[in-house]
Each structure stands twice: as C-alpha cells, then as structure tokens.
Amino acid sequence: MRIAYFDCFSGISGDMCLAALIDSGASLERVQRAVESFQLGVSLSVTAIRKHAFRGLSLQIQHPDEHVHRNLSDIHSLIGRGDLTPGARELAMRVFERIARAEAKVHGTTIDRVHFHEVGAIDSIVDIVGISVAWDELQIQHAVASPVPTGTGHTRIAHGLVSIPAPATAELLANIPIAACSLPMEMTTPTGAAVLRELVSDYGPLPPMQVGRIGYGAGTRDLEDRPNLLRILIGESVPSRSSRKQHAPHQDHRLADDANAVVVLETNLDDISGEQIGFAIEKLWAAGALDVFSIPIYMKKGRPGTLLSVIAKPEDKGAMEKVLLTHTGTLGIRFRKQSRTILPRAHVDVDTPWGVIRGKVAELPNGQIEFSPEYDACRDIAIEEGLRLVDVMEEVRECYYAEESAHDRLGGLGAEDSPRLDENQEDLSDETIVEDFSNGLASIDDDVPVTDGHEARECDDTIDIKAFGHDSQSVHSNRDERSDRNDQDSGGTVDSDMDPQNEAAGDKNFYRWDSSPWQEGN
C-alpha cells in the first residue's frame, strides 16, 4: 500500500504542500493544465531554494489582481468546469466543504452563506486544486502526519486581528495533535489545516515504510531556529517481493490486513427506472467507488426490484451515502466493514504496433505474473483498424511478454516496480544506465562511476521504465536502431538558484509504483 508521511516540523500551508508533492514526483505540467482550465489567467512555476542550507521547492503563482469573495457554490461551479479527473475534482470539493463547515461554525451561519475571503482567493484555489490533482496522480492510499505546530501571537485576517491559530484553523485542527511552538507567527494556515483534515487519518512518528521519494516544499518566511520546509515522504508499507522471499518464504503473497479493509453499502430499490439506476451508478463511480454492481431481486409481495451494492474505502462512506440517498430515492442504506485479500498488482504501459497500450499485471501466489490489457484502449483500436477485439488483445499480450525479461531484471512487482522511463529524459547515445534499486533511482550519464550500491551496465535489451510522476516512452538501447527524440517541455517552469553541484528541481528520473489495492476491482 502506498503511504505518505507529512513531516510538519515547520507547520503546513497550501503552497508548501503542493510544492512538496511536485518535488515528490507529481507532474507540474498536469497541475498547470488543470489550473489553466479555470481560465483565471494563472500560471505556475517552482524554484529550488535553500532554507537553513537545506534544499526545497518554492511555488510561485502568477495571477491578475482580483477582489472577489466566492461562496461554496461559486467554488463548486469553478471546479466542476475544470479539466480534472473525477478523483481530483471530488477531493478538491471535499477540502473546500471542510473549510466551509469550519467557517460556518465559527461565524454561526450555514455553509451556503459562507463567503470565502483568504481561502477564496485565486492562490488558495490553485493550492487546493493543485494538491488534489497531485494527490490523485500519485495514488496515495494512506497518510500519516506528525503533530502540527501552529505558532503563537496574532495574525490579521479579513475580520481583523485574531489569535493564532485563527478561529477557522483551530476548528479544522480539532482532535489533531498540536506540537509546541513559541515562534510568533502563523505556522499552519487554514488551507494547510484543511488538507491535513481531509487527507491524513493517523498522527505520530514515521510509520514502518519503505521510502521511495522525499519532497520538500518551502514556505515564504525565513525562520530563525529551523528550515521553513514541509517534508513529505512517500513509500510502500508492504515489503518488497525480494524481501518477502528472504524473510517470509512461506508467507502468502496476498495482502489481508486492516489497511485493505473496505466498506460495503447496499440498498434495495423498486419504483425506480433503469436509467435512474444507471445515472446513480455513474455518480458513485465519479465519487470514488471501488466497485458498483446491481442484482435483480424479488421484494415484498413479489415486487421485482434491484439490489444496488457499492464497495468503497472506509473514508468515502459518507460520499457514497450522499449519492445513494440523493439519486436513488431510497429511504435507508445498509453498510458493513469487510476485510479482503488481494493480489499485488500494477499498471504498466506496453509498446505495441498501435502505440502505447495500458494494462494491468498481477502476481499470483506462486510468483507467476499475469497480464491483462486495458479493454477500452483495445476496443478503440479494434474499431479504428477494423480488427477483431480478441486479436488486438492477444497482440498486446504478446508485446508485453516479449518485454518480460526486462521487467524481471527490474525486480518484478513491489516497491521498486518501474516499467517506464521519464519522457522528458534526454536522448540516449552511448550512455550507461545507473540504477540504485534500494532508492528507486535511475540516472543517465556518459561518465558515471560505479559506486557502492549501484549497478552499471550496458543496454543490450529494450527496457521499459516509468519515471515517478511523468508519462512514459520506450527506451531502445540497440545503438544501431536508436532514433533521435526531441525533449518535451514540462509545461511549467523550473528555475534554480542553486549551484551546479546541487540537484536541479526538474530532475525526477525516479520510479513510479503502480501497485495499488485501491484501483479497479474490489
């Protein structure tokens, strides 16, 4: 299971969180594209800076001046018309709803009458939407955070001078551990508190995990006693495949722990059309359901009806109930929490005669790998090319298994799974690929020395690697067959005020893990 740890030793704000997620591998281009779809004249950039000699990314948001106070309906309308995935859109709306509930409580009003001031400004909208897009892209399933410092003293908001934490911030931080901090400034903003409230389920020290990527987001102020940085560590809570073989050879490869618990919601429906049920199912998928299905049943007095069942993450139970109660006309919902056993799985991209096709691989208990191509992509090709669907799917399978040896050399499924190379990577000529499997890092250089913990080798096969946070391309190492590839623009700008010895902010040749028990299926 992929987990994230928020190390909030200097507090948290929206821009620090988004910068840290981008530094952890989220695509700045994808965030920029989502923000541009709002047509607010906003552009983003990140700069690598130092805080107390430690490197971090600083987020800059350029936008025209405005003096608009938006309410929750305005925010929903804005997010609804944006180019976001259903998961990112739903998460952004939930964060704003949390802020609205907190504001409504401290002002003694209702959420529909709340007018956002600071949080309704363009930069806060960009922070929350950008965090939602990045979080959805990184497919983080569980988050833990350290206790949060708030600072002391006073801060000025639209309603005047208030004590730190500000009223809405304090409401959002209710039941969240607060760390002692005597610095006379606001260390945690309302946006940062709302993000923690929505994303984090546990608080405490760093949990057992295999860290794969660490991102640092820089705040705007310079603090006297600490670097003003938010650190986010992303990794896997499940041991790697090789570790399982060494330390637990008789252990079942399937996962069955509390982290894989789901909630099952059911309701019996009659006096409702099939079209209404279909619409409700679409809304459930959009709200983040893991699986939705219906079964024809006979109800009281022999009436035909439909049993509508939903499988979801426990934290999404409320969202599922809201959809069912709103769109089915049901008067009640049954629910139960269940454990499940799942196979390690991963999404991979496969090069085929028709381009790159996405598919899923799963590891059986005996270690065998099974591959299944994505239906929608194969269907589109079959229609466009006038081919049989079964022939297209079989060809994609053959292409995948032809590359299986390269995948095996990268360690199979697990925390080091890395099917693709960053498409922004420069053209290969006579370079050597240097791989650090323990850190999930791949770099390319003409004259890289072989050091402890690294393996350098000539490329004599076709190797598919996926970079953490970017789209993919095939890398063919046969020097006679290599073709020139133009570097592709990242979509945002990455500047650095660091010296050449420091890592550039844009270097993200890190692996993405696609193993996720929360993806398709139940």
Number of C-alpha atoms within 10 A of each C-alpha: 24 25 21 27 25 27 22 22 19 24 27 31 26 29 28 26 31 32 34 28 31 28 28 25 26 27 24 28 18 21 26 20 19 21 25 17 16 16 10 12 12 17 16 21 19 23 21 24 18 19 18 13 8 12 21 27 31 27 24 14 15 12 13 8 8 8 8 12 14 16 18 20 14 14 17 17 10 15 22 15 11 17 17 23 15 16 19 25 22 19 24 24 19 18 21 25 18 20 27 22 19 24 24 18 16 12 12 10 12 13 19 13 13 22 19 20 16 16 21 19 16 20 18 19 21 25 26 26 27 30 27 26 29 25 21 19 19 22 18 19 20 17 21 22 23 20 19 25 22 28 22 17 14 15 15 11 11 9 7 7 11 14 14 21 23 20 17 22 21 20 20 24 22 11 9 19 15 15 16 12 16 11 15 13 17 20 24 24 21 26 27 22 27 26 26 24 18 17 20 17 13 16 17 13 13 14 15 12 18 20 19 23 22 17 24 27 30 31 26 12 12 14 15 9 9 11 20 27 33 27 26 24 23 24 21 24 18 18 16 17 19 14 12 15 13 9 10 11 11 9 11 13 20 14 17 14 11 10 15 18 16 22 18 21 20 20 19 21 21 16 12 13 10 10 9 13 18 13 12 20 24 14 17 24 17 15 21 22 25 21 17 20 11 17 10 12 14 13 14 7 6 8 10 13 17 19 16 21 19 24 26 25 19 16 13 16 19 9 16 24 18 12 17 24 15 11 15 22 13 15 10 11 14 11 15 11 13 13 13 15 14 19 18 23 21 23 21 26 23 25 16 15 9 11 11 16 22 18 20 17 20 19 21 16 13 8 12 8 16 13 19 17 23 16 15 11 15 25 17 13 19 17 11 9 11 9 13 13 15 11 12 22 21 14 14 25 18 15 16 23 15 12 16 16 14 17 20 11 9 18 16 22 25 22 28 26 26 27 27 26 25 25 23 21 20 13 16 19 14 14 17 19 18 20 19 17 18 13 16 21 20 20 17 17 13 11 9 13 12 12 10 7 10 15 13 14 12 11 16 10 13 16 20 25 27 25 27 27 25 25 14 22 22 19 21 17 19 12 12 7 8 13 12 10 12 11 11 10 10 16 15 17 14 19 16 18 12 15 8 8 6 11 13 17 21 19 14 25 24 26 28 26 28 27 24 19 22 19 17 10 11 16
